[in-house]
Amino acid sequence: MNDYKALKIFLLAAEKRNFAQVARELDMTPAGVTRAIAALEYDLGIQLFVRTTRQVSLTTDGAIFAAQVQPAVAVLDNARRDVRNANKADQGRLRISAPTWLGKTILPPILSGFRELYPKMSFEISLSDGLVDIVDGDYDLAIRISSAPSDKFTIWRKISVVRRVLVAAPGSRFHAMEHPGQLSPDDCLAYSGESRRETWVLSDGGSSMTISAGRAFSANSGEVLADMAADGAGVAMLPGFHVAEHLRTGRLVHILREWSPQDLWLTLYYPPYQALPPRIASFSKFFERQLPAHMAMLE
């Protein structure tokens, strides 16, 4: 008999003070419980129980031993439960990293819908516009909106394309520009997770052009860049969801329409699992099914 099972029998016997009752609860024979306790006493070299015809009670050594092992057995119980839950598709805990905007708008209704189906699931959500290290951060998965993945040490799954647009304030000198060659690096507001410069690659379908952006201003927030552009500070190249409201209200206009930026990818990233744990695979499939209903917000 393994030590863990023997300790479980011992602690239940210490609580119930009746080997026959322990046997019923553990689906064992009374003789089996007696043998397990006797083997544990032999292994420890101490007497754990005083036995009478009506009940058993802990000896002083037995009481000390029970107080010492009970916390350890509780930790093992929790660990066994967590491991079992981790391998179930409908329960367990998910630690997710997501971009700030998506975490505030699209993710909440998806999470609510998933928990309606699987109420035993729980979540820890961390919002960041930087590319977090999902292994060091101990995340189960990360939702990213970025350029095509180059990380060789994670697993990724492309969910959708996210298109970007060039925007500027109406009436600004940028509004009338006809060619990206008219833009200087100081005119281009850069998006960077490290608040550094950004390289823009624009194409008109036949030729392409590269621009170094962010010499005058960069930020790791699309909302900040959209507001800066709306105030006339320069041109921003952002996903449609960051500028949709500004475009609707007329605070920003789409410029240089013939020149398209490179698309971004909305991607699910995972630590290097040999196979996705069921709870992670289950959420990933649900997220992918639900996302199209929200795609209008990403354009």
C-alpha positions in Angstrom: 0.0 0.0 0.0 1.4 3.4 -0.9 2.2 5.9 1.9 -0.4 8.5 0.7 -3.2 6.0 0.9 -2.0 4.8 4.3 -1.9 8.3 5.6 -5.5 9.0 4.3 -6.7 5.9 6.2 -4.9 7.0 9.3 -6.3 10.5 9.3 -9.8 9.3 8.7 -9.5 6.8 11.5 -8.2 9.6 13.7 -11.3 11.6 12.9 -13.9 8.8 13.1 -12.3 6.8 15.9 -13.9 3.7 14.4 -12.2 1.3 12.0 -15.5 -0.2 10.8 -16.8 3.3 9.8 -13.5 4.1 8.0 -13.8 0.8 6.1 -17.4 1.7 4.9 -16.4 5.2 3.8 -13.3 3.9 1.9 -15.0 0.8 0.6 -12.5 -1.5 2.4 -12.9 -4.3 4.9 -12.4 -3.6 8.6 -9.5 -6.1 8.5 -8.0 -4.2 5.6 -8.1 -0.9 7.7 -6.6 -2.7 10.7 -3.8 -4.1 8.6 -3.1 -0.7 7.0 -2.8 1.0 10.4 -0.7 -1.8 11.8 1.7 -1.5 8.9 2.0 2.2 9.4 2.7 1.8 13.1 5.4 -0.8 12.3 6.9 1.5 9.7 7.0 4.4 12.2 7.9 2.3 15.2 5.2 3.9 17.4 1.7 3.0 18.5 -0.8 5.4 16.9 -4.1 4.2 18.4 -5.3 2.7 21.6 -7.9 0.0 20.6 -10.9 -1.1 22.6 -13.9 -3.2 21.6 -16.0 -0.2 21.0 -13.7 2.5 19.6 -10.1 3.5 19.0 -8.4 6.7 20.2 -5.1 8.4 19.3 -2.1 7.9 21.5 -0.1 11.0 22.3 2.4 10.1 19.6 -0.5 9.5 17.2 -2.0 12.9 17.9 1.3 14.6 17.3 1.8 12.6 14.1 -1.7 13.5 12.9 -1.2 17.2 13.5 2.0 17.1 11.5 0.9 15.1 8.5 -2.6 16.6 8.0 -1.3 19.8 6.3 0.9 17.8 4.0 -1.9 15.4 3.0 -4.1 18.4 2.3 -1.5 19.9 0.0 -1.2 16.5 -1.8 -5.0 16.4 -2.1 -5.1 19.9 -3.7 -2.3 19.0 -6.0 -4.0 15.8 -7.2 -7.3 17.7 -7.7 -5.5 20.5 -9.7 -3.7 18.0 -11.9 -6.9 16.1 -12.6 -8.8 19.3 -13.3 -6.0 20.4 -15.7 -6.7 17.4 -17.8 -10.5 18.0 -18.0 -12.0 20.1 -20.7 -14.8 21.6 -18.5 -13.0 22.6 -15.3 -9.8 24.1 -14.0 -8.1 27.5 -14.1 -6.8 29.4 -17.1 -4.2 32.2 -16.9 -4.5 34.3 -20.1 -2.5 37.3 -21.3 -4.3 39.6 -23.7 -3.9 43.0 -25.3 -5.6 45.8 -23.3 -8.1 46.8 -25.9 -9.2 43.3 -26.7 -9.3 42.4 -23.0 -11.6 45.3 -22.3 -14.0 44.8 -25.3 -14.1 41.4 -27.0 -12.7 39.1 -24.3 -15.4 39.7 -21.5 -18.4 38.4 -23.5 -16.4 35.5 -24.8 -15.4 34.6 -21.2 -18.9 34.9 -20.0 -20.2 32.7 -22.7 -17.6 30.1 -22.0 -18.4 30.1 -18.3 -22.0 29.6 -19.0 -21.1 26.3 -20.7 -18.4 25.4 -18.2 -19.2 27.0 -14.8 -16.4 25.1 -13.1 -13.8 27.0 -15.1 -12.0 30.0 -13.5 -9.8 32.6 -15.1 -6.9 34.9 -14.3 -6.6 37.6 -17.0 -3.6 39.9 -17.4 -3.8 42.8 -19.9 -0.7 44.2 -21.6 0.1 45.7 -24.9 3.6 44.3 -24.8 4.6 40.8 -25.9 4.8 39.0 -22.6 6.9 35.9 -22.1 4.2 33.3 -21.6 6.6 30.7 -20.2 8.3 32.9 -17.6 4.9 34.5 -16.9 3.4 31.1 -16.3 0.5 31.8 -18.7 -1.6 29.0 -20.2 -2.1 31.0 -23.4 -1.7 34.5 -24.7 -3.8 36.3 -27.2 -1.7 38.6 -29.4 -2.2 41.1 -32.2 1.2 41.5 -33.8 3.2 40.8 -37.0 3.7 37.2 -38.1 5.2 35.1 -35.3 9.0 34.5 -35.2 9.2 32.9 -31.8 10.6 29.4 -32.2 10.0 28.3 -28.6 6.2 28.6 -28.4 3.2 27.2 -30.2 1.0 29.6 -32.1 -2.3 29.4 -33.9 -3.4 32.1 -36.4 -7.0 33.1 -35.8 -7.6 36.0 -38.1 -6.0 38.9 -40.0 -6.2 42.4 -38.5 -6.0 45.2 -41.0 -4.3 48.5 -40.3 -4.9 51.9 -41.8 -3.0 55.2 -42.0 -4.9 58.0 -40.3 -4.5 61.7 -39.6 -6.6 64.7 -38.5 -8.9 66.2 -41.1 -7.7 69.6 -42.3 -4.1 68.8 -41.3 -1.3 69.0 -43.8 -1.2 65.2 -43.8 -4.8 64.9 -45.1 -3.8 66.2 -48.6 -0.7 64.0 -49.0 -0.8 61.8 -52.2 2.4 59.7 -51.7 4.0 58.3 -48.5 7.3 59.8 -49.8 5.9 63.1 -48.5 6.1 61.8 -44.9 9.2 62.4 -42.8 10.1 60.2 -39.8 9.0 63.1 -37.5 5.5 62.9 -39.0 5.0 59.2 -38.2 3.7 58.2 -34.8 5.1 54.8 -34.0 3.5 52.0 -32.1 6.0 49.9 -30.1 5.7 47.7 -27.1 9.0 49.1 -25.9 8.1 52.7 -26.9 10.8 52.7 -29.6 10.9 53.4 -33.4 8.8 51.3 -35.8 9.4 50.4 -39.4 6.4 50.9 -41.7 6.2 48.9 -44.9 3.6 50.2 -47.3 2.5 48.8 -50.7 0.3 50.1 -53.5 0.1 46.6 -55.1 3.0 47.2 -57.4 5.7 48.7 -55.4 6.5 49.1 -51.7 8.1 51.7 -49.5 9.7 51.6 -46.1 9.4 54.4 -43.6 11.1 54.8 -40.2 8.5 56.0 -37.8 8.7 57.3 -34.3 11.7 59.7 -34.4 9.6 62.3 -32.7 7.0 60.2 -30.9 6.3 56.6 -30.0 4.0 54.9 -27.6 2.9 51.4 -26.6 -0.8 52.4 -26.6 -3.0 52.5 -29.7 -5.5 54.8 -28.0 -2.7 57.3 -27.2 -1.5 57.3 -30.8 -5.0 57.7 -32.2 -5.6 60.7 -29.9 -2.3 62.3 -30.8 -3.1 61.9 -34.5 -6.6 63.4 -34.0 -4.9 66.4 -32.3 -2.8 66.9 -35.5 0.5 65.7 -34.1 1.2 63.4 -37.1 0.1 60.2 -38.9 -0.6 57.0 -37.1 -0.7 53.5 -38.6 -3.1 51.5 -36.4 -5.6 48.5 -36.5 -9.1 49.5 -37.4 -10.4 48.9 -34.0 -8.2 51.6 -32.5 -9.5 54.3 -34.8 -13.1 53.1 -35.7 -14.7 55.6 -33.3 -12.5 58.5 -34.4 -13.3 57.8 -38.0 -17.1 57.6 -37.3 -17.0 61.0 -35.5 -14.7 62.6 -38.0 -11.8 63.3 -35.6 -9.6 61.1 -37.9 -9.6 60.4 -41.7 -8.1 57.5 -43.6 -5.3 58.9 -45.7 -3.1 57.4 -48.5 -5.8 54.9 -49.2 -3.8 53.4 -52.2 -1.0 52.5 -49.9 -1.7 49.5 -47.6 0.3 48.6 -44.5 1.2 45.1 -43.8 -1.6 43.2 -42.0 -1.2 42.0 -38.4 -2.3 38.6 -37.1 -4.5 37.8 -34.2 -2.9 34.7 -32.8 -3.2 32.4 -29.9 0.2 31.6 -28.3 0.9 28.6 -26.0 3.8 27.4 -24.0 5.6 24.5 -25.7 3.2 21.7 -24.8 3.5 18.3 -26.4 -0.3 18.4 -26.7 -2.7 21.2 -25.6 -4.3 20.4 -22.2 -8.0 19.8 -22.7 -9.2 22.9 -20.9 -6.9 25.1 -23.1 -7.9 23.3 -26.3 -11.6 23.7 -25.3 -11.3 27.4 -24.7 -9.2 28.0 -27.8 -11.9 26.4 -30.0 -14.6 28.4 -28.3 -12.7 31.6 -28.7 -12.1 30.9 -32.4 -15.8 30.1 -33.0 -17.0 33.2 -31.1 -14.6 35.7 -32.6 -16.2 36.2 -36.0 -19.3 37.7 -34.3 -17.0 40.5 -33.0 -14.9 40.9 -36.1 -16.6 44.1 -37.1 -14.9 45.7 -34.0 -11.5 44.7 -35.4 -12.0 46.3 -38.8 
